[in-house]
Amino acid sequence: MDELQLRDNIANVGQRLRLSAAKSQYGNSDILLVAVSKTRPVSAVRAAHRFGLTHFGENYLQEAVDKVTALEDLPLIWHFIGPIQSNKTQGIATHFDWVHSIDREKIATRLHYQRPAEMRRLQVCLQVNISGESSKSGVTMTQLPELARSVLKLSRLQLRGLMAIPAPDMDPDQLRNEFAGLRVALGQLRTLAPSLDTLSMGMSADMESAIAEGATMVRVGTAIFGPRNR
Ligand SMILES: *Cc1c(COP(=O)(O)O)cnc(C)c1O
């Protein structure tokens, strides 16, 4: 994609974030934009960084490790947002700052043991299956407190909050309800851990609904980099 287009897209997404934040009763004035760079080349990440972005999200470990390594000269913050298999935890623990997609104790424990001592604690969110679909990853609302208690005991991880990906093709009211459900769930978990501060919800098509319901982080790919081929 050409760089002028990229710059316009980034400005446009920034505008959408500010407008929705101003309208939201849960208004976070500084919503963190995570640019989802999966399938995009290193050059696109470099250009996005030149236009002011520092947080990038990736789903596929090998692709991500190549990119993180190639971009070590820049002060970027990397977020792992994809499904996690056990054999991927080592690479994630050593290359990422954040993980949004923890949905099992086993994965959390492996990340804890594999997080190098000299790195900052891994910042983590628990992925919640808010739409209740069996096909999707994410812990159920019922299992959530137990998983949170386990993760809070892992000293190399810092539990920050919750993440969700709603089912596709929901109407705007349903979407708002699901995002509201995640906000309520975070509020309840604060009785266990008052410092939880992160609601990672909202993507290119639904960031307004997510922000209306209190998103503190949005994960945006297409609206920044254009359509993906994969
Ligand atoms: C791909 C992806 C995104 C970005 O989706 P867009 O619709 O391109 O903005 C956000 N979150 C997760 C978990 C993703 O896998």
The ligand as a Gaussian input file, in Angstrom:
#p B3LYP/6-31G(d) Opt

LIG

0 1
 C       -7.055000      -9.940000      12.535000
 C       -7.454000      -9.551000      13.916000
 C       -7.828000      -8.231000      14.223000
 C       -7.930000      -7.118000      13.199000
 O       -9.066000      -7.280000      12.408000
 P       -9.480000      -6.133000      11.339000
 O      -10.900000      -6.468000      11.037000
 O       -8.573000      -6.316000      10.177000
 O       -9.329000      -4.830000      11.995000
 C       -8.128000      -7.934000      15.543000
 N       -8.075000      -8.868000      16.505000
 C       -7.732000     -10.145000      16.251000
 C       -7.688000     -11.124000      17.364000
 C       -7.432000     -10.521000      14.952000
 O       -7.114000     -11.801000      14.706000

